[in-house]
Amino acid sequence: MILPDGYSDVPDGKIAAVVTHLEMTARRAPRPDPAAGWTLRRVDVSTLDGYRDLYRRVGLEWLWVSRMRMPDAELAAIVQSPLVENYALVHEGRDEGLVEMDFREPGHCEFVSFGVTEKFIGSGAARWLMNRALELAWSRPLTRVWLHTCTFDHPLALAFYQRSGFRPFGRQIEVVD
């Protein structure tokens, strides 16, 4: 359904965001890495508590709620798939960023979740993490890497993704509880 021009009512108990979908259809040269002491670690998703903790710490301020509300069996079926990989940006032994990479669609990689904890916003950590994520993604035979952001995300998220080489290809309105 296409919304009319002007205002549209949002039902009680719901919130709405504008979602922008972005894609990269060819490998790009990485942006220069900031000097830092970060490392990348594959997240152990054999139990969901650690995954959900990192997801919450990275996304709480930006209203990342889908994985928090998802029943354990449904979440496990996704994140424990051999075609889904989760990586943490690690600083001084603590997970401070998350990228979830979904390779379940042949030739494609979706960055389902991407972000760093609040104290690392503006530090270059997200650029460092994006460079690692793109290296990992494009090390496979892909034709497309894509992601989405919305008006609940950091105000500079859309510009960050565009500077990283992603181009918008669609917009939607998302309404959630």
Helices and strands as residue ranges (DSSP letters): E 15-24, E 38-42, H 48-59, G 60-62, H 66-69, H 72-79, E 84-91, E 94-102, E 108-116, G 118-120, H 125-138, E 144-150, H 157-163, E 167-176
